[in-house]
Amino acid sequence: MKKIVFILGLACYSCGDKYEGQIIYKTTIPPYMISNITKSDIDIEADTDRQAKIQFVTRATIYNNVSPYIQSEFITGSLLKNKRGISYLLDQNTIDSINISIKRITAHRNGYFNPYKQK
């Protein structure tokens, strides 16, 4: 009987919250300015809502700065916790930190930086 309770306890412990998201962004390819709207599904490994929000915004910022040859712009997205929608809004200091970090990585390569702006 103790073994069954122990196994059930382990099973429930490993059933933590599952986060996933969807990012919708517009890409434009110069010089002919051909535009395309794309949707990307993302899996998020996080233990808390805040970690999930940070990862979501980080990925949205990365999608904004894919390549120097493709202009991309984050349009909208959705963040899900156990298949239910949650807000991905963050405080401005956290957003600024994410933008600065991504800019350090991509600005020298791309020659430009398109920051994430919370709507």
Secondary structure, 3 states (H helix, E strand, C coil): CHHHHHHHHHHHHCCCCCEEEEEEEEEEECCCCEEEEEEEEEEECCCCHHHHHHHHHHHHHHHHCCCCCCEEEEEEEEEEECCEEECCCCCHHHHHHHHHHHHHHHHHHHCCCCCCCCC
